[in-house]
Amino acid sequence: MRKVIIVLFSLLIVSELFSQNDSASKALKIYISCSDCDMDFIRKEINYVNYVRDRHEAEVYIITTEQNSGSGGIIVTLDFIGQQSYAGMNDTLKISLRPDDTDDVIRNKSIAVLKAGLMRYVARTPYFDKITITSSIEDNQDATQQPSDPWDSWVFKLSSDGYFNGEKTYKYNYLYSSFSANRITEKWKYESNIAYQFNKTKYIFEDDDTTIITASKSFYNNYFLARALNNHFSLGLSLGANSSSYSNIDFSVSGLPAIEYNVFPYSESTRKQLRIQYKIGFDYNDYHDTTIYNKTEEALLMHSLSMTVMFVQKWGSLNVNLYGSNYFHDFSKNQLSINGNADIKLFKGLSLTLYAYYAFVHNQLSLPKEGVTYEETITRQRELATTFNYYTSIGISYTFGSIYNNVVNPRFGD
């Protein structure tokens, strides 16, 4: 009799274990595409789903994208895309983050919205019976009431930072300060920025008791105003004033009216954009030193045309920008550039990342006639003549093995 009881008890334990494994295998499988999410925190807080490391295995694919908000914060958009048996069940939710939100506040806001978005899918799994949904809204609270804003959407920011590095024969100092005032609403966009930058480098050659000191400074003052006409067209105006010892500019002022057309509605801008922008206006430059064209100052008319393509899809993301400009007095004084980056999921486990920038440069009107010294050349303290510049990078990765990515183990972490 005792043996029979032991056997029955063992069978009950095995049955329970298989039941738990069966329940776990039926948990919703999700894949989150997010470059800077705290995935350890997400896995701990949402433990009723299976996290997979490849989007093809997921029943729900979650894509996160970010855009700057009018308050200086960030609007995070979460697109929930149903796959396999959940195909066609799609949703979009947004998270509004303030510029002064701490990392803990950000991740808690994100978790709350992520949980809300997942509920319609989790409701079809065995785990839904173990979930309780609560609310902290009191009976006398009106969730639809619009908050008053004593600042009328204006956001101001003061910032300053410094970087100091040195050793026995080398010293480098860098200072940067800025002030911005922005106001962004549904119809209007106003941005302004004032910034000052200074850097100084000192080299000491003990062999011949020589010291080389180089320094450069820049001042920028930029304003931008845009008006939304409809869901595709916008008008804008850029005004600016700057000074740069690096570019031989003692004082420069510019004004450029602009028009922009987005092939896709601006309401879809987090996932896809195809923007065409045209600017036309003037530059007035007063130079530190006489330029290679024997100018100490000049007023110039110029225009530019640019096209920007951006897609964030299940297969990855793509950003490409094509830009061209020239001066009216001499069309040979022009610049054409293209840059782009892509993160492509080629197939299961294989990813490719690309970045490339290339520019044809024929508009360096401010180069000094005297040229630059040897010290300025090797320390890159002054702009040098060129007909092109470029930068590129490429990366590839392949991951294989278990599809699940649920475990969190912080031991001996960074």
Protein Blocks (a to p, Z undefined) as FASTA:
>chain_A
ZZmmmmmmmmmmmmmmmmmmmmmmmpccdddddfkbcfklmmmmmmcbccdfbfklpmbd
cdddddddfkopacdddddddehjlgoiacdddddddfklcfklmmmmmmmmmmmmmmmm
mmmpmklmmpccddfbdfkbcfkbccddfkgopacdddddddddddfkbccddddddddd
ddddfkbccdddddddddddddddfklopacddddddddddddddddfblmbccdddddd
dddfklopabdcdddddddddfbafklmmmoccdddddddddddddfbdcfkopabdcdd
ddddddddddddfkbccdddddddddfklmklccddddddddddfbghiacddddddddd
fkbfkbcfklpafklmmnopaccddfbdcdddddddddedjfbffbccfehiZZ
